[in-house]
């Protein structure tokens, strides 16, 4: 089995920790370790080798954070997940089983995780396309959902509003769509050719123009000809070969500072911090500071993120607004987005 790690995310909702040149998957926010490094470490015992799909601008940074055998596919421009996975499949042996993973997720409960991967691998050997559904713990509006009956997928659902998400959770039939997959390279490519023939042809043409090696640069000329689409839209929602593995391990896509707060250990006052906090009468705050000591008094439910060139302060529970704020930063201070 090969592990394909997709590193194309930009992580704009975690600015200023996450930047274009160093997005959230490479930021060393967990005791000096990045989410990408955690993903590699988590899967080293499961895979013979890695295929890393990464933005060309972050290739050197990516290579500095992995010491396992890997093939790098360096994208000049991103075309979403379906082309990235298709190219990884085309540069693999047809019967290779590919475990496809985002680089920026946090997963705990390793015994359960490995058991779920083994279930997926068994389905993949039977020429199935496998997705991992995370048991919906609360009515989250930021995720897509999978309606399932055991291992059978009944439907894929778009990101719901709060009321609909509540109904999904109460029904017990819905899982968060994790963006994790497992299948044979050949089977995925056959289904891609069936359901998205233009994309398949463009990816095949791109592959034929490039030399096989441990580092493959996907030029802008090559990438611009490939339609941009997610794997869900291109294949998973249309194929009749899809199975789901209901997964009960701890999972987070760390898409906001609110989700990051929940993953950090807290002090007796509920503050989550990287140890640069001195506080009195301050409760339930997330404080990250890479150099300065942050001192607080009489504040609660704040997000305080201090980096060398930017300071972010906002309210917990509303950190999805960071993405909106990032749009303004790009317009008024573009150098701070780099």
TIGUSE-577926 format. One line per field, with one value per residue (C-alpha): residue number from 1; residue in one letter; x negated, y, z negated. Coordinates in nm, 4 decimals. Example, Ala and Ser with C-alpha at 12.3 -4.5 7.8 and 13.67 -1.06 7.14 Angstrom:
<nodes>
num <- (1/2)
residu <- (A/S)
c1 <- (-1.2300/-1.3670)
c2 <- (-0.4500/-0.1060)
c3 <- (-0.7800/-0.7140)
</nodes>
This chain:
<nodes>
num <- (1/2/3/4/5/6/7/8/9/10/11/12/13/14/15/16/17/18/19/20/21/22/23/24/25/26/27/28/29/30/31/32/33/34/35/36/37/38/39/40/41/42/43/44/45/46/47/48/49/50/51/52/53/54/55/56/57/58/59/60/61/62/63/64/65/66/67/68/69/70/71/72/73/74/75/76/77/78/79/80/81/82/83/84/85/86/87/88/89/90/91/92/93/94/95/96/97/98/99/100/101/102/103/104/105/106/107/108/109/110/111/112/113/114/115/116/117/118/119/120/121/122/123/124/125/126/127/128/129/130/131/132/133/134/135/136/137/138/139/140/141/142/143/144/145/146/147/148/149/150/151/152/153/154/155/156/157/158/159/160/161/162/163/164/165/166/167/168/169/170/171/172/173/174/175/176/177/178/179/180/181/182/183/184/185/186/187/188/189/190/191/192/193/194/195/196/197/198/199/200/201/202/203/204/205/206/207/208/209/210/211/212/213/214/215/216/217/218/219/220/221/222/223/224/225/226/227/228/229/230/231/232/233/234/235/236/237/238/239/240/241/242/243/244/245/246/247/248/249/250/251/252/253/254/255/256/257/258/259/260/261/262/263/264/265/266/267/268/269/270/271/272/273/274/275/276/277/278/279/280/281/282/283/284/285/286/287/288/289/290/291/292/293/294/295/296/297/298/299/300/301/302/303/304/305/306/307/308/309/310/311/312/313/314/315/316/317/318/319/320/321/322/323/324/325/326/327/328/329/330/331/332/333/334/335/336/337/338)
residu <- (X/X/X/X/X/X/X/X/X/X/X/X/X/X/X/X/X/X/X/X/X/X/X/X/X/X/X/X/X/X/X/X/X/X/X/X/X/X/X/X/X/X/X/X/X/X/X/X/X/X/X/X/X/X/X/X/X/X/X/X/X/X/X/X/X/X/X/X/X/X/X/X/X/X/X/X/X/X/X/X/X/X/X/X/X/X/X/X/X/X/X/X/X/X/X/X/X/X/X/X/X/X/X/X/X/X/X/X/X/X/X/X/X/X/X/X/X/X/X/X/X/X/X/X/X/X/X/X/X/X/X/X/X/X/X/X/X/X/X/X/X/X/X/X/X/X/X/X/X/X/X/X/X/X/X/X/X/X/X/X/X/X/X/X/X/X/X/X/X/X/X/X/X/X/X/X/X/X/X/X/X/X/X/X/X/X/X/X/X/X/X/X/X/X/X/X/X/X/X/X/X/X/X/X/X/X/X/X/X/X/X/X/X/X/X/X/X/X/X/X/X/X/X/X/X/X/X/X/X/X/X/X/X/X/X/X/X/X/X/X/X/X/X/X/X/X/X/X/X/X/X/X/X/X/X/X/X/X/X/X/X/X/X/X/X/X/X/X/X/X/X/X/X/X/X/X/X/X/X/X/X/X/X/X/X/X/X/X/X/X/X/X/X/X/X/X/X/X/X/X/X/X/X/X/X/X/X/X/X/X/X/X/X/X/X/X/X/X/X/X/X/X/X/X/X/X/X/X/X/X/X/X/X/X/X/X/X/X)
c1 <- (0.0000/-0.1131/-0.0054/0.0822/0.0686/0.2400/0.0652/0.2482/0.4547/0.3937/0.5293/0.6503/0.8692/0.5562/0.3845/0.1393/-0.0027/0.0736/-0.0660/-0.0960/-0.4609/-0.3978/-0.0327/0.1137/0.0051/-0.3622/-0.3289/-0.4860/-0.2032/-0.2063/-0.5158/-0.7416/-0.5733/-0.3583/-0.0344/-0.2157/-0.4863/-0.2161/-0.0430/-0.3667/-0.4491/-0.0964/-0.1142/-0.4767/-0.3870/-0.0995/-0.2624/-0.5646/-0.6152/-0.4617/-0.3441/-0.3306/-0.1300/-0.2441/-0.2441/-0.5726/-0.6307/-0.6283/-0.8280/-1.1525/-0.9670/-0.7766/-1.0938/-1.2561/-0.9748/-0.9856/-1.2581/-1.0644/-1.0865/-0.8647/-0.7784/-0.6951/-0.4455/-0.5033/-0.2014/-0.2602/0.1112/0.3726/0.6565/0.8432/0.8338/0.9496/0.6591/0.4065/0.5215/0.5428/0.1816/0.0687/0.2523/0.1007/-0.2497/-0.1740/-0.1403/0.2202/0.2708/0.1179/0.3639/0.3592/0.4475/0.5297/0.5057/0.5167/0.1991/0.3678/0.5907/0.5334/0.6139/0.5872/0.6816/0.4230/0.5556/0.8988/0.7423/0.5324/0.8348/1.0358/0.7519/0.7377/1.1147/1.0728/0.7806/0.9941/1.2675/1.0049/0.8770/1.2310/1.2069/1.4146/1.3648/1.3596/1.4276/1.3960/1.6998/1.6394/1.9185/2.0864/2.0299/2.2196/2.4151/2.1171/2.2015/1.8465/1.8336/2.0039/2.1941/2.2272/2.5575/2.4820/2.6311/2.3426/2.0762/2.3243/2.3274/2.6823/2.5951/2.3431/2.4689/2.3369/2.2448/2.5806/2.7260/2.7457/3.1033/3.0309/2.7025/2.8948/3.1329/2.8383/2.6817/3.0104/3.0819/2.7595/2.7247/2.4891/2.1119/1.8781/1.7052/1.3394/1.1784/0.9853/0.9995/0.8617/0.8662/0.6555/0.4950/0.6475/1.0006/0.9959/0.8663/1.1307/1.4061/1.2547/1.2492/1.6129/1.7481/1.5046/1.3503/1.2126/1.0228/0.8924/0.7676/0.5984/0.4270/0.3111/0.1712/-0.0093/-0.1577/-0.2812/-0.4662/-0.6547/-0.9397/-0.8986/-1.1242/-1.1283/-1.0492/-0.8049/-0.7304/-0.3813/-0.4314/-0.1728/-0.1387/-0.0485/0.1719/0.3726/0.5221/0.6682/1.0236/1.0372/1.2792/1.2990/1.2876/1.6399/1.7929/1.5834/1.6122/1.7397/2.0936/2.1389/1.9689/2.1547/1.8382/1.8269/1.8099/1.7772/1.5893/1.7694/1.4809/1.4834/1.1298/1.0768/1.0578/1.0352/0.9569/0.8389/1.0166/1.0368/0.8857/1.1971/1.1139/0.7494/0.8532/1.0304/0.7178/0.4795/0.4413/0.5966/0.4767/0.6986/0.8747/0.9507/0.6800/0.5108/0.1603/-0.1856/-0.3352/-0.3993/-0.1017/-0.1058/0.2486/0.4752/0.8532/0.8427/1.0547/1.1065/0.8671/0.6449/0.3061/0.0255/-0.2968/-0.6142/-0.8462/-0.6791/-0.5293/-0.1597/-0.0188/0.3575/0.6013/0.9803/1.0364/1.2254/1.3098/1.0481/0.8215/0.4790/0.2292/-0.1065/-0.3616/-0.6688/-0.4820/-0.1124/0.1120/0.4632/0.7232/1.0825/1.3665/1.3808/1.6861/1.6584/1.3233/1.4700/1.4498/1.0714/1.1242/1.3199/1.0528/0.7858/0.9506/0.9035/0.5438/0.4647/0.6090/0.4539/0.1331/0.0627/-0.2873/-0.1330/0.0420/-0.2797)
c2 <- (0.0000/0.3538/0.6563/0.9571/1.2789/1.5848/1.9053/2.1617/2.3370/2.7061/2.7235/3.0840/3.0485/3.0012/3.3263/3.4606/3.1209/2.9891/3.1767/3.1107/3.0067/2.8066/2.6939/2.5303/2.1750/2.2777/2.5121/2.3542/2.4219/2.0987/2.0843/2.1723/1.9255/2.0033/1.8360/1.7063/1.5468/1.3910/1.2495/1.0921/0.9458/0.8097/0.6129/0.4964/0.1512/0.1146/0.2049/0.0920/0.4407/0.7832/0.9908/1.3588/1.6023/1.9520/2.3058/2.3759/2.6813/2.4572/2.1650/2.2400/2.3013/1.9753/1.7755/1.9139/1.7615/1.4013/1.1376/0.8432/0.7121/0.9374/1.0488/1.4186/1.5550/1.9316/2.1229/2.4635/2.5412/2.3558/2.1779/2.0386/1.6831/1.4678/1.5583/1.5389/1.1854/1.0859/1.1907/1.0037/0.6967/0.7319/0.7386/0.4213/0.0575/-0.0219/-0.2717/-0.0507/0.0243/0.3979/0.5367/0.9005/1.1468/1.5236/1.6544/1.8848/1.6602/1.5656/1.2034/1.0264/0.6726/0.4925/0.1395/0.2370/0.4264/0.1266/-0.1027/0.1311/0.1434/-0.2377/-0.2515/-0.0048/-0.2026/-0.5188/-0.3403/-0.1918/-0.5429/-0.6191/-0.3279/-0.0878/0.2861/0.3443/0.6623/0.7137/0.8569/1.0179/0.9687/1.3104/1.4262/1.7558/1.9498/2.0890/2.3136/2.3258/1.9628/1.7629/1.4540/1.0918/0.9113/0.5441/0.2104/0.0051/0.0104/0.1130/0.4757/0.6027/0.9614/1.2426/1.5716/1.9252/2.1363/2.1854/2.4747/2.4391/2.3029/2.0369/1.9420/1.8881/1.6494/1.4594/1.4076/1.3073/1.0464/0.8579/0.7709/1.0490/1.0795/1.3688/1.3384/1.3138/1.3520/1.0279/0.7467/0.4029/0.2199/0.0560/0.2965/0.1093/0.1097/0.4821/0.5621/0.3395/0.5178/0.8578/0.7673/0.6579/0.9592/1.2418/1.1413/1.4884/1.5014/1.1479/1.2272/1.5500/1.3775/1.0928/1.3423/1.5228/1.1961/1.1053/1.4371/1.3868/1.1585/0.9147/0.9916/1.0716/1.4381/1.5239/1.8864/1.9413/2.2554/2.5295/2.4384/2.0810/2.1651/2.4418/2.1894/1.9747/2.0541/2.1465/1.9356/1.7548/1.3762/1.3757/1.5613/1.3861/1.0259/0.9354/1.0776/0.8992/0.5621/0.2436/0.0956/0.3159/0.1809/0.3714/0.2711/0.4240/0.5594/0.6360/0.7619/1.1195/1.3394/1.7112/1.9025/2.1985/2.4386/2.7227/2.8557/2.7297/2.3723/2.4331/2.5502/2.2185/2.0189/2.1935/2.0994/2.3586/2.5118/2.5236/2.8306/2.6703/2.8588/2.6792/2.8052/2.7219/2.8182/3.1896/3.3040/3.4831/3.5536/3.6546/3.6129/3.5100/3.2172/2.9962/3.1795/3.0450/3.2167/3.1333/3.3305/3.2100/3.4483/3.7045/3.6389/3.7320/3.8695/3.8991/4.0049/3.9914/3.8563/3.5481/3.3591/3.5359/3.4192/3.5867/3.4846/3.6625/3.6132/3.8114/4.0512/4.0234/4.0063/3.8593/3.9163/3.7985/3.6164/3.2402/3.0958/3.3379/3.2443/3.1556/3.5339/3.5018/3.3948/3.7160/3.9170/3.7496/3.8919/4.2411/4.1673/4.0543/4.3798/4.6206/4.4438/4.1705/4.1047/3.9678/3.6912/3.5543)
c3 <- (0.0000/0.0783/-0.1198/0.0949/-0.1077/0.0389/-0.0708/0.1413/-0.1290/-0.1983/-0.5542/-0.5284/-0.8399/-1.0521/-0.9494/-1.0668/-1.1716/-0.8224/-0.5190/-0.1454/-0.1790/-0.4939/-0.5138/-0.8227/-0.7369/-0.7652/-1.0650/-1.3742/-1.6148/-1.8179/-2.0367/-1.7452/-1.5086/-1.2039/-1.0982/-0.7889/-1.0052/-1.2240/-0.9139/-0.7907/-1.1327/-1.1781/-0.8539/-0.8445/-0.9742/-0.7245/-0.3930/-0.1961/-0.0536/-0.0226/0.2721/0.1769/0.3895/0.2984/0.4308/0.6065/0.3837/0.0737/0.2148/0.0288/-0.2973/-0.2492/-0.1766/-0.4922/-0.7029/-0.5764/-0.6024/-0.4564/-0.1006/0.1095/0.4602/0.4881/0.7396/0.7404/0.8743/1.0347/0.9868/0.7851/0.9687/0.6650/0.5315/0.8259/1.0616/0.7763/0.6914/1.0588/1.1200/0.8082/0.9418/1.2897/1.1398/0.9398/1.0430/1.1450/0.8613/0.5923/0.3126/0.2441/-0.0980/-0.0157/-0.3039/-0.3569/-0.5176/-0.7685/-0.9799/-1.3418/-1.4283/-1.7614/-1.8795/-1.6668/-1.7305/-1.5987/-1.3083/-1.1996/-1.2268/-1.0007/-0.7456/-0.7437/-0.6768/-0.3912/-0.2516/-0.2469/-0.0477/0.1856/0.2630/0.3834/0.6318/0.4227/0.3772/0.0021/-0.1891/-0.5655/-0.7455/-1.0839/-1.3364/-1.3583/-1.7162/-1.6838/-1.4173/-1.2253/-0.9279/-0.7924/-0.6698/-0.3991/-0.5192/-0.4100/-0.4634/-0.5226/-0.6173/-0.7535/-0.4827/-0.2109/-0.1004/-0.0517/0.0443/0.0197/-0.1240/-0.0828/-0.3853/-0.5645/-0.7611/-1.1410/-1.1435/-0.8813/-1.0490/-1.3737/-1.1935/-1.0456/-1.3879/-1.5549/-1.2849/-1.3595/-0.9890/-0.8891/-0.9067/-0.8436/-0.5069/-0.6099/-0.2674/-0.3263/-0.0692/0.0157/0.3511/0.6167/0.8602/1.1536/1.0140/0.9411/1.2888/1.4507/1.2590/1.3399/1.7105/1.6865/1.4959/1.5850/1.9202/2.0013/1.6740/1.7186/2.0699/1.9568/1.6631/1.8872/2.1370/1.8543/1.7298/2.0782/2.1040/1.7791/1.6778/1.3907/1.0946/0.7256/0.7972/1.0751/1.1611/1.2990/1.5069/1.5473/1.9151/1.8188/1.5199/1.6865/1.9314/1.6521/1.5310/1.1622/0.9587/0.6269/0.6070/0.4592/0.7556/1.0205/0.9003/0.5542/0.5910/0.9268/0.8863/0.7901/0.6372/0.3265/-0.0289/-0.3547/-0.6677/-0.9694/-1.1766/-1.5470/-1.5991/-1.7161/-1.4058/-1.3360/-1.0187/-1.2314/-0.9998/-1.2502/-1.5707/-1.7509/-1.6511/-1.7402/-2.0890/-2.1515/-2.0629/-2.3040/-2.6673/-2.8984/-3.2238/-3.5329/-3.3922/-3.0577/-2.8695/-2.5800/-2.5208/-2.3950/-2.7364/-2.6701/-2.8768/-3.2122/-3.3294/-3.6130/-3.6048/-3.2383/-3.1213/-2.8164/-2.5848/-2.3061/-2.3217/-2.0794/-2.0708/-1.9049/-2.0924/-2.3177/-2.6579/-2.6495/-2.9767/-3.0236/-3.2957/-3.3145/-2.9636/-2.8540/-2.5353/-2.3237/-2.0445/-2.0713/-1.8036/-1.8007/-1.5219/-1.4221/-1.1940/-1.2844/-1.5916/-1.5684/-1.8414/-1.8186/-1.9931/-2.0345/-1.8656/-1.5741/-1.4246/-1.0840/-1.0299/-0.9984/-0.6364/-0.5710/-0.7512/-0.5390/-0.2257/-0.3696/-0.4700/-0.1143/0.0200/-0.2308/-0.3394/-0.0795/-0.2123/-0.5338/-0.3392/-0.1905)
</nodes>
